[in-house]
């Protein structure tokens, strides 16, 4: 490669005038770069390893830099100068240059020289070739000063690699840095890098298994491998990864796992750079199918290619995270003061482990520690939980090496069951203990049903975690109820109910098992999961009543959310039917708390104060049906109490008859679902309506803005409001509609702006007000608005995988209304399309439950046709066909 380029440049120099030499040389270099780029891309597409490709890219860049150095000497008619060298830094210095990575260079001088002609010539040519160059010029003394002042500078020079010039100068720099900062003097450097890693983990939420991981910066990403290399170089003077085996920091098996994981990350990063054409490291949701296809993944049965690819990613990221933790723990060392303190306060626990101030460790003679007593594989987690400490890295590795001891006999053992249940019954640290067990493979070995979720990917924006990580987050969220010193108002009632649950271990078991059925793709995961749970619970030796309770919670874990968000909570017959399924109020309590934990662990926006309110109302009404002989009387009592509280709060703000008229004209659920401040706001809007056609307010609230529209009820009103919001790029996440008996409508929407911000700009608010008034006055039409915006929307990136549209009818839920459930890909204007189509069909919408789950909309409408439920099959088929035609 180098000889070919040198020969071409030699011919150009021989046959060109001084005026056109520079242009011809640049053209030659561009041709060389284009040809070698295509060769390396072909190498990658043919299945070359990630490491081979980055080495090829690195060598290609080396050839360019070394050639430019030689060309500069020829242009300047100079001999190779002493005391000057060009060094590669960063990823380029490591010899791991990805396709679109920056090229970092150090121009090193014995004594710094301003405006060095060789440096200038090299840099200007690189810029002409459109490389992204990061560079610094330093003298040897400056390198030491920079290393003292800035850890990042020290890190980059730690990886410096000689390219051209005076090689002895490069060696002097390495010796100077090593003498001052490395070996026993590396403690400060390692401490700062560990702190940086912790901050990076905090930013990512410590999870390896995120929906959109960053290949470089996320936990388990390439940055963790870089830290391993830095520590190895600083402490032992060895290069990664081979130094890990030379210094016996990893076993042969773990070294292979580590190499395979790094290889996967490099190849994936190469594909991402090649595919996007830029130095991009975020595995965005919509990019993942493209990257999976580029890496030749294919659909396998019910598992999509992208799901298989992401599952592999999470396995490798987890290995990098665990093994880098292990190596860093062994290399960071411990101060003599800490070692002395550990020796003073350590004590041996009953099972033989050693308790230190912040760790549980194995005894010094530990070769047969687990084989002598396999139940120690569980008990060590109980020790760590009881004393609120971690299991040290050496013990963690020993656990992983002995997982084979957890066999069928172990899983059926009463001793093991007793220890496992003790962990679940602990007053604190249950979620952390289970997470640690999962990360080390113990949970999956002991509960094979849960192991089926290991890194299981569900390709949907509604699931930001893999199935196993989602479950662990639900456990974290459950424990948050008892751990947090203060709670937001929407969680206080849930905490109160959680505290009332006597056997919390049953709730933990239900959460642990609630999604295990998802491994049986294409089947009802709730029913499959309940069956799998029964098998596990029988091995645990629970009573039949306890098994029935946990299996019921698994089977019904979606039902309360479904009822709260998509059903009319004033339908007493529906609530009564559901209440009959519970064998005890405690089971209802557990399902209520489980529903919160599950919902809050889905997406950033899945849990809201509004959903908390709906869930609480649903729980309270079902509880009344379950515990009272006459639930209607109790519900009416709650309504009267709510009205009484509103009257007391608002008596000095409105005339009594005005408030009474408003509350009597509203649907029965209104007083209990709105605070005094909200009711006051609605009345102010009604007062301000006057001769106007519409009044609208915007109020930021947590993750959303609440938009309240007050107007007079007319056909197509709801669809018109939805259309105006859509054409202003406002995203609707949920909506509630109230119609007074005098025809005044109050429609409430939870929305965000186009960027997901809860704050709607003032200019957008005014535009929405003006447009709504024009639509209601008849001076503009919704069709005109959509015609103006359709061209802009057509340029938006379409989802990589489309969610199929589904339409279901329910006629058994309500005595008076037909319920239409619509599941579809979320899109701008979708709610407008649905509500307009329903109105076109002559359907009257009594109430609507609007819900958006990431990229999926789940809307439910209670409707009648000419005042009656829709029972004729032909009419239902016509409605379904019309909706499908409009929405698909």
C-alpha positions, 0 to 999 in steps of 0.5 A: 500500500505504502510503496504503491502510493510512494511510487505514484507520488514520485512520478507526479513529482518528476513530471509536474511543474512546481505550480501544479505539484500540490494539486496533483499530489492531493488528487493522487492522495484522494484517489488512494483514499477512495480506492482503499476505502472501497477495499476496506468496505468490501473487506467489511461486507465480506465478513471481516472481523471488526479488529481486522477492519480497524487495523486496515483503517489504521494502517491506511492512515499511517501510510498517509501520515508517513507519506505526508511527512516524507513529502514535506521533507522533500518540499522543504528540502530538509533532512529528517530533523532531530527532536521532532516526531509525529505521534498518533493519539486516542483510538488512532494511537491504540490502532483501532481507527473506526471508519469515521473516527477522528484522527488525533495527532501529537506533533512532539518537539524536543523544544517547542517550535512555533509555526513549524513548516513540516507540521503546517504542511501535514495539517493543511494537506489533511484538511484538504483531504477532509479529515477531521483532525484533532492535534496538539503541538508540545515540547517534552516538558509541556507533556509532563505539565499537561499530564499533571494538569489534565487527566485527559491529556495524560490518557491520550499520551498514555496511548501514544504511538510513534508514526514518523520523525525522531523515534527516540523522542517518542521513547523519551516521552513514554519514559518521562510519563511512566517515571512520573505517573505510572506503576505505584504512582498511578493511584491518582490517575486511576481514581480519577478515571474510576470517578469518570466511569461512575459519572458516565454510568450515572448518566446512563442509569447504570443499565447495560440494556437500554433501548438505544445504547451508545456503542462507545459510552454506555455501560458495557461499551467500548469506553469500558474496554479503553479504561481496561487498557489505560489501567493495564498500561498505567499499573503494569506497563502492558498493552491490552488486550494481550496483557490481560492474559500475560498478567493472568488478570483473566482466565482463558475462558473469560479472556475469550469472552472479552475478545469476542465481546470487543470484536462484536462492538468493533464490527458493529461500530464499523457497520454503524459508521459505514451505514450512516457515513458519519462518526455516529455511535448511538444505536438509535431504535430506527437504525437498528434494523438497518445495522442488523441487516448489514451484519447479516442477521435474519429473522428466526421464527417469531424473533426478528433479525433486529431482536436477535442482533440486539440480544447479542449486543446486550450479551456482549455488553454485559460481558464487557461490563462484568469483566472490565469491572473485574479487571479494574477492581484488581488493578486499582489497588487499595491504600495501605490505610484501607487494607489495615482498616479491613484487617481490623474490622473484618469478621467471619460470617456463619457460612464462612464468608468474610465481612469487610466494611464495604464488601463480602469476600471469600476466605483466603482458602477458597478453592473448594468453598462452593463445592463443599457447600453449594448453597453458599451460592445463594447465601452469599447474596443474603449476606450482602443484602443483610449487611448492605454491602457488595460482593467483591469482584474475586468472589463474583468471579468464583460464583460465575465459575461454579454455576454448574453446581446449581442443578436440578437437585439444588433447584428442588432443595428446601434449603435453597428455597428457604434462602431464596425466600429469606432474600425476598422477605428482607426489609431492604435490598431485595431488588439489588440482591436479585439484580446481582444474582441475575448479573452473575448468572445465579438467578437464571440458573436457579429460576430457569423460567426467568432465564428465558428472558435473558437479554430478550428484546422486544423491538418497540419504543414502548419497551426501552429495556430488554425483558429481563432488565424491565423486570429488574427495574419493576423491582427497583421501582417497587422498593423505591416506595419504601426506600425514598424519604419523600415521594411525589403525590402520585405515589403516596397512595400506592405506598400506603397500600404497599405498606398494608400488604402482609406477604410482600414476598408474594408480590416480589415473586409475581413481579419476578415472573410477570413477563416470563411468558414472553419467551413463548413468542406469539402466545398470550404471555400472561397465561403462559407466564402463569403456568411457568410461575406455578412450576417454579412456586411448587419447587419453592414449596409454597402453599396452594393458596399462595401459588394461586395468588401469585399465578393470578397476579401474573395472569392478570398483571395487565388487566387493571391498567387496561381497565383504568386507562381504556374503560369507563370507571362509572360502569358498575357492572364491569367493575363488579365482574372484575371484583368477583375474580379476587379471592382476598383484598390483599390480592387486589392490593398486590395487583394495584402495586404491581400495576404501578411497578410494571407501568413505571418501568416501561418508558420515560413517559409511561407513568404519569400523574393522570394514570396514577389518578385513574389507577387509584380510582379503579383500585378504590372502586373495585375495592368497594365492590370486593368489600361492601355489600352495596358498592353503589351507596359507597361510591355515591358517598364518595361523590357527595364528599368530593362535591362537599370538599369542592364547595368548601374550597370554592365557596368564596370564589363563585356564587353557590348556584353557579358551582352547584349547576356546574357540578350537577351538569357534569358527568358523575365522575367529574367531582372526584377526578378534578381538584378545586384548582382544576374546577375553578379553572374550568369555571373561569373558562366557561365564564370567559366563553361568553359570545366566543366560540372557544376558550383554551388554556395551556399549563405545564405539568411535569412531563406534559403540558395540559391543554384545556379546551372549552367550547360548545358541543357540535358534531366533529368538535373533538376531531377538529380540536385534534386536527388543529393540535396535529397541524401544529405538531403537538403530540397528544399522549392522553385525553379526557372529555367532559360534556355538560348537559347544557352542551358545553364541552371541556376537553383536556389533553396531555401534550408535548411540543415536537421535540418532546418538551412539556412547554408549548411556546407562546407563539404556538399557543397563540397560533392554536387559539387563533386557528381553533377560533377560525375553525369553529367560526367556519372561516377555515377548514381542517382540510385546508390545514392538513393540505398545508402540512401534508408535504412537510410531514411526508419528509419525516422519517418513517418507523423502521418497523410498522405496528399493524393496525388492529380494531376490536369491538367490546359489547359485553363491557357496557350496558349502554355503549359499544367500545371500540379499541384501536391499536395503531402506529402513532402518527401525526394527525392519527387521532383526528383521522379516527375521530373524524371517521367515527363522526362520518359514520354517524357515531356519537362518542360518549367518552374517549380514552386516548393513550400513547405508548411510545410509538403505539397508540391505544385509543378506546371510544364508547360510542352509540349509533342513533342512541343505541349500542351497535349489535348488528354484525354487518354494521360492525364490519362496515365500521371496521372496514371503514376505519381500516381503510382510513388508518392503514 
